[in-house]
């Protein structure tokens, strides 16, 4: 059997680690999806379909990546030169990444439009989303036409650079727009503003995860092509997009609970209202107000 060189070992190592991490993230996504359908049965049908579509995409992504690793490491165990070529399953996972980012970024673009009520802002954000998807699709087609890794790196670098750069830009623009629009929605009431701040924090955090991942992929591809941990991050990209969308949907549970929980001032105000309605229980109500204040203050 021929001895594998360092680049071939890197392909197997990167893809194997990518499979393990993708499988772990897919387990998280499966739990998120199941919990979502139980927690939000009244959500709009398009949103429910989008969540189900993302789960199916990631299931197919995991299967296609596993099949690629099987072909490279087992089916062609005695043929190390096969590691110079991408499989058709490898090409499928690329378009899966594009479809995942398209779905998730479109979801956030619609949120930007809903918050701004400005069609021009919504169209601008969605144009970035469609542009990155177009570059991703073009790259996948080129990779199918000539799947040799050396040729892909030589002829398609500009496509990959454009894809990941626009993808990261779209994530940053969406996060910035959501954050600014949410800040403009502040009301001056402590509880409402606290919820809005938390929403902005969630939006920025989830947007940063995908944008940092896209920037890391871009840097690694430019420096190493497909021969190092770029494969690992590339396999994770689609499932990370899906997880960020589900995380934002599940965020509503905590925010609703936060809105439903009365603040100390609201509790005391409610007690004072009862004082006016029932003067006979004045002494007991004053005692209740003191106890509530004492407990909440943590003294």
C-alpha angles and dihedrals in degrees: 000000000000117000115247118236125226095268092054091050089049092054092053094043095048094046093045093051088045091055092051094049093043091051090051092049091046088057089053090048092050091054090046092050095048092047091048094056091048095045100043109034092151098058118123115278095239089057092049090049091050091053092049091046091054092051092051090048092053093046088053090044092055091047094049094047091048090051091051092053090047092054093047099043106028114015090047097032092135094041110069091170088073087075088071090068133064118229125230088251088057089055091050092056089055093057089043088059090051093050092048094051091044092054096045097042091047088054091054092042089057089051090052090051092047093051095044099037084210116127093198093059091047092049092048093053093044090049089059090049093051092044093056090046090052092053090046092051092047091051092050091051092050091048090053092050093054112009097181107123095220091053092046092053092046099045104026104042092105090052093050093045091050092046097052094037094053091041092055090044091053091051092050093046092049092049092047094048093047092048094049094044092049091050089054089055093064113129104192092248112121098224096046093045090049090055091047091050090051091050090052091049092051091048094049093045096051092043092051092052094059095037092051090048091050092048091048091051090050093051094045094048093050091050103036111010112211097330105093141032089318085091090055094052093041091058090049097050099084097045091047090056090051093048092051092053093049090047090056092048092050090048088078092071093061093042093051090049089050091052091047093052111088119231121233090258091052091050092050091045090053091050092049089051090055089051090061093046096048114029091172091069093046096122095048092047092051089052091050091051091052092049093048092049091047094051097045093048089058094226 
